[in-house]
């Protein structure tokens, strides 16, 4: 009783200690997950800022070039005529991928010169790039318009400068329209994730030139052109007041967006920070990997809690039952000993009563035990088995195989199988032996158990089945199925050895009359005699076969067409001169029509057989009892 109380008290202390440990571990895992979240968000924010800075730096270089180009155009207006100025403007457009067109407007917004269409004299006084200059026409200042829809239906922006005459009076505007596809290409090159997007915005407008966007934030509106308040606004941060970059988390149309903005600055003639590059990604997509990792950590923690709790309960339960198990140990050992004795008796009865040969060999291959089935088969007394070796039981051709199998079993401690013919007083039966090594505790093999099955009847049955599958039941020669399989192999061998291969196809003339006149018994006898004569005319490597009722074929390896014709002629004469006896003592003769063909290059067996059949048909058409050669392929 005291022992049970002490064990219960120890169990309570162990459960309290485990609970405290699991609470500390859970707090550490939660802290690790939170730190990973902060690191993931910080890393992605820095990446978005970097991409925004790359785009803004590229656009800043191009804007500086645009400023210089417009200054050059302003300088040329006093020295060149309109045509020369238009040509020069077109060459500048061709040299700068950022610019789509350059136009010069008068003080009323009427186009004077344009690179897009020289005949266009429209009024563009309503365009943002004209109104910006008209509101405050400062000399040498570069104006950046808010995004607007151009005549091509694209959202774009324009850079413009005021034109003054020599007296300083405002007389017009020179404007360069940005190619939005080039801006989109610059921003597209910085997108590194399917859900990432980038936009070019003006500080005074909610419209923006945008590319990208996908995943959880697939847009339901045109992502490249957004104007006015009737479309769902972009999740853009407030305009920057300095040239520093920043990032923030904003609510988007479908899901929160992590965005970063970078102002385009660095040129003195431009209004302060009018253009900004904004990059963003779907916040859920950013945290997808972190979320999966957090789930894995939480799942592993939960699994660890379950395993440790279950393990503690299991250990405590085992300790409580340890005394009972010790009490039962001796009883179980005695029970197992009695069971082993019973099993040993069962195995001895099986070995002694089975018809399978079972022997034990020592490390020298000598017999040390043989069951009654072995002694009866080999007619050996039990006292004489120690004089025999395993190899001495075998026929002479299998002695070496038996010795090698015994050595392999002893050397590799692996089971070996072999089939041999053994010497017994009643003959040489086929026995299939299985040699099983007896491995000692120190992994050595000092005995072999050999189990032998007499498979003579099985081998004899297999031989009969093979003959039934390959031979014609009436004539004893090969049947049509085996003939086709053998022909396929002979064709491959013929091409490998570059030797000729010929085929003789023939059938007995007017054979139906034989059956009708003399009966089917006489017809069967005629087929048997013809098949025997055909086999006698063949060489050892030739393949004769019955392929139909009275149809036969012979495959002649390494035989040209001329030699095959000679073989066919001799066989035809033999069949013609061979009498077929009847039961009443009378006899009759048969003739045969034959077709001969030789395998051509790349020819199949079906083609070869068809040509031989066609030659056979020609022999029948030309009077029968003759041999015809097939035309070359």
Secondary structure, 3 states (H helix, E strand, C coil): CHHHHHHHHHHHHHHHHHHHHHHHHHHHHHHHHHHHHHHHHHHHHHHHHHHHHHHHHHHHHHHHHHHHHHHHHHHHCCCCCHHHHHHHHHHHHHHCCCEEEEEEEECCCEEEEECCCCCCCCECCCCHHHHHHHHCCCCCCEEECCCEECCCCCEECEEEEEEECCCCCEEEEEEEEECHHHHHHHHHCCCCCCCCEEEEEECCCCCEEEEECCHHHCCCCCCCCECCCCCCCCCCCCCCCCCCCEEEEEECCCCEEEEEEEECCCCCCECCCCEEEEEEEEHHHHCHHHHHHHHHHHHHHHHHHHHHHHHHHHHHHHHHHHHHHHHHHHHHHHHHHHHHHHHHHHHHHHHHHCCCEEEEEECCCEEEEECHHHHHHHCCCHHHHHHCECHHHECHHHHHHHHHHHHHHHHHCCCEEEEEEECECCECCEEEEEEEEEECCCCCEEEEEEEEEECHHHHHHHHHHHHHHHECCCCCCECHHHHHHHHHHHHHHHHHCCCCEEEEEEEECCHHHHHHHHCHHHHHHHHHHHHHHHHHHCCCCCEEEECCCCEEEEEEECCCHHHHHHHHHHHHHHHHHCEEECCCCCEEECCEEEEEEECCCCCCHHHHHHHHHHHHHHHHHCCCCCEEECCCC
